[in-house]
Amino acid sequence: MYDFVVVGAGFFGAVFAHEVKKAGKKVLVIEKRDHIGGNCYSYDDQETKINIHKYGPHIFHTPDKNIWDYINSFADFNNYQHRVLTTAGGKVYSLPINLATINQFYNLNLTPREAEEFLKSKISAIPTPANLEEKAISLIGRELYEAFIKSYTIKQWNCDPSDLPAEVITRLPVRTSYNDVYYDDNYQGMPIGGYSPIFEKLFKDIPLELKTDFFEKKDYWQSIARTIVYTGPIDRYFDYCYGKLRWRSCRFEIKKMQLDDYQGVSIMNYADREVPYTRMLEPKHFYREKAHLSRGTVVIREYPCDDPEAPYYPVCSKMDREILAKYQEAQSREKDIIFGGRLAEYKYYDMWQVIFRALKQVEKLL
Ligand code: UDP
């Protein structure tokens, strides 16, 4: 008999299992895939010696010193600061939208104060923006929205931006200074050696069964666990009884090149509708200190797609939110089970938020 059977070896499951094990509880982890780490899984490409994030780029960032200290106890981090560029209308601009973007786009030379006034003249005052489109227009105005946000968002989510939650766009700051670091968070960096070694440490001495689908033997797992910790998709848990929630997934096209540097930056976004991918990654740039050790470079095109077997992003449209409310109600009636993480909570969490919630959950229990 286990105190906990954890379903899923991503950040929620890993941190939860690690902490309860540390507190003397008996815990077993089962994972459907053939590797640990969930969508944070990374590996070193043997040929180029470049660390690749199999399921898309994961840049660690947090405003919370405790979470930063926690994750640093499992890995050393480099001092990578995330900077993104975007190509729109054949020109390259700085992201998130900052003074350089505004001046270049409007061919102006504004100071921060002038840019604030300028943006005010461009935005539409929408008292309570109800969706992504309204929120974006209330922050940057229609012209910048249409150039940098609208088509990218349609490609990314395959739905109308007016059907998406406003919070999706507030992930990106808008600045009237030349600060072009993507995140506002004080703590950021990339783990030396990638993410997988972090998971190896988190799961140290914890029994783990890979290639094991919880739903094939649900009754059995429940019979050997006092509590199940479920981190898979919430709609799957309830057998889609209230309908399917929409998830967005990604397909990656990987190319190796005999070049030192292909695009000069880790991520180049593509804002225009005609370009079928949303961004091009060159992971070598995440680890500048190791760049001289790599042979050539790797370039990855990211194509958003629908793949029910590989949920990445919760779409969270109005219809999804209605369905979710029913699953949440059903969740509250379940006993001896904890639901946690991006998939089980259907929330667009960042890594640090998942770690934070797993730690809080353990604190509450113990
Ligand atoms: N976004 C956009 N244009 C960009 C970058 C982001 O319109 O060049 C919007 C888009 O809707 C995206 C959201 O902002 O889904 C959040 O972007 P973020 O970079 O946080 O996405 P992630 O890294 O999680 O894929």
Residues whose N, C-alpha, C, O or C-beta is under 5 A from the ligand:
A	BS01	UDP	T86 F148 I149 K150 Y152 T153 Q156 V168 I169 R171 N269
